[in-house]
């Protein structure tokens, strides 16, 4: 069992009890420790920054548990990051949320309807009030009826 303590540099570390075997994590040598630090300090995305920070600390011979505590990540998630980095390299660290372009498959509006709604929301509603969910749904129903009448004519 390990107990946390704070060093003079205010980073949490773990002090092992006698008999505890602490296994150090292995990182594939895709990048050096100094390159990992540059990536950590230069990352604009905070998710990526935390991942690079974790890897930099692990490269400085911290355990995954120590590094995850210092960075504020869940231990299992930190293990997954190290594993993915070892398997895929730098590609594994990118925040893939920003790469999604298409709306999820359960979206109620297609991309054309969504763009139409966005343009409508930039204008003031007909009743000169504020936009609400109810007004948006009424607008959507009116446009659907207009499309149906054009299609049936």
C-alpha positions in Angstrom: 0.0 0.0 0.0 1.2 3.5 -0.7 0.5 6.8 1.0 0.6 10.2 -0.8 2.8 13.1 0.4 3.7 16.5 -1.0 7.3 17.4 -1.9 8.7 20.9 -1.7 7.8 21.4 -5.4 4.1 20.8 -4.4 3.8 17.8 -6.7 2.1 14.7 -5.1 4.3 11.6 -4.9 3.8 8.2 -3.5 6.0 6.8 -0.7 6.2 3.1 -0.9 6.1 1.1 2.3 8.8 -1.5 2.8 8.2 -4.6 0.7 6.0 -2.8 -1.9 7.2 -3.4 -5.4 6.5 -0.4 -7.6 6.6 -1.2 -11.3 7.8 1.6 -13.5 5.9 2.1 -16.8 7.7 1.6 -20.1 7.3 4.1 -22.9 8.3 3.3 -26.5 11.0 5.7 -27.6 8.9 7.6 -30.1 9.9 10.9 -28.5 12.6 11.9 -25.9 11.7 13.2 -22.5 12.5 16.8 -23.5 10.3 16.5 -26.7 7.5 15.2 -24.5 7.9 18.3 -22.3 7.8 20.6 -25.3 4.6 18.9 -26.5 3.1 19.2 -23.0 3.9 22.9 -22.7 3.0 23.8 -26.3 -0.3 21.9 -26.6 -3.3 24.3 -27.1 -5.9 21.6 -26.4 -6.1 21.0 -22.6 -7.0 17.3 -23.1 -3.9 16.8 -25.2 -1.8 18.9 -22.8 -2.8 16.6 -19.8 -2.0 13.5 -21.9 1.5 14.9 -22.9 2.1 16.0 -19.3 1.3 12.4 -18.1 3.7 10.9 -20.6 6.4 13.4 -19.8 6.2 12.5 -16.1 6.2 8.8 -16.9 9.3 9.4 -19.0 10.9 11.0 -15.9 10.6 7.6 -14.2 7.4 8.4 -12.3 4.9 5.6 -11.9 1.6 5.9 -13.7 -0.1 6.2 -10.3 2.1 9.2 -9.3 1.8 10.9 -12.7 -2.0 10.4 -12.8 -2.3 12.0 -9.4 -0.1 14.9 -10.3 -2.0 15.6 -13.6 -5.4 14.9 -12.1 -6.4 11.9 -14.3 -8.0 8.6 -13.3 -5.5 5.9 -12.9 -7.2 3.5 -15.3 -7.5 6.2 -17.9 -3.8 7.1 -17.5 -2.9 3.4 -18.1 -5.0 3.5 -21.3 -3.1 6.6 -22.5 0.3 5.0 -21.9 -0.8 1.8 -23.6 -2.2 3.7 -26.6 0.9 5.8 -26.9 3.1 2.7 -26.8 1.0 1.1 -29.5 0.3 4.1 -31.8 2.8 6.8 -30.9 1.8 10.5 -31.2 -1.4 9.8 -33.0 -2.9 8.3 -29.8 -2.6 11.5 -27.9 -4.7 13.7 -30.2 -8.1 14.7 -29.0 -10.4 13.0 -31.4 -13.5 14.9 -30.3 -12.4 17.9 -32.5 -12.1 15.6 -35.6 -15.8 14.7 -35.6 -17.6 16.7 -38.3 -20.8 14.9 -39.0 -23.6 15.0 -36.4 -24.2 11.8 -34.5 -26.6 9.3 -36.3 -29.4 10.0 -33.8 -29.6 13.7 -34.8 -33.1 14.9 -35.5 -32.1 17.3 -38.2 -29.9 16.6 -41.2 -27.0 19.1 -42.0 -29.2 21.1 -44.5 -32.0 21.5 -41.9 -29.5 22.4 -39.2 -27.9 25.1 -41.4 -31.4 26.4 -42.1 -32.2 26.5 -38.4 -29.0 28.4 -37.6 -29.7 31.0 -40.2 -33.3 31.5 -38.9 -32.0 31.8 -35.3 -29.8 34.8 -36.4 -32.9 36.7 -37.1 -35.6 37.9 -34.6 -38.6 35.6 -34.2 -41.9 36.7 -35.8 -43.5 37.6 -32.4 -40.4 39.9 -31.7 -39.7 37.9 -28.5 -36.9 35.5 -27.9 -36.2 32.1 -29.4 -37.4 29.2 -27.4 -37.4 25.4 -28.0 -41.1 25.7 -28.7 -40.7 28.4 -31.3 -37.9 26.4 -33.0 -40.1 23.3 -33.2 -43.0 25.4 -34.6 -40.7 26.9 -37.2 -39.5 23.4 -38.1 -43.1 22.1 -38.4 -44.1 25.0 -40.6 -41.2 24.4 -43.0 -42.0 20.7 -43.1 -45.7 21.5 -44.1 -44.4 23.8 -46.8 -42.1 21.2 -48.2 -44.9 18.6 -48.1 -47.3 20.9 -50.0 -44.7 21.6 -52.6 -44.0 17.9 -53.0 -47.7 17.0 -53.4 -48.5 19.9 -55.9 
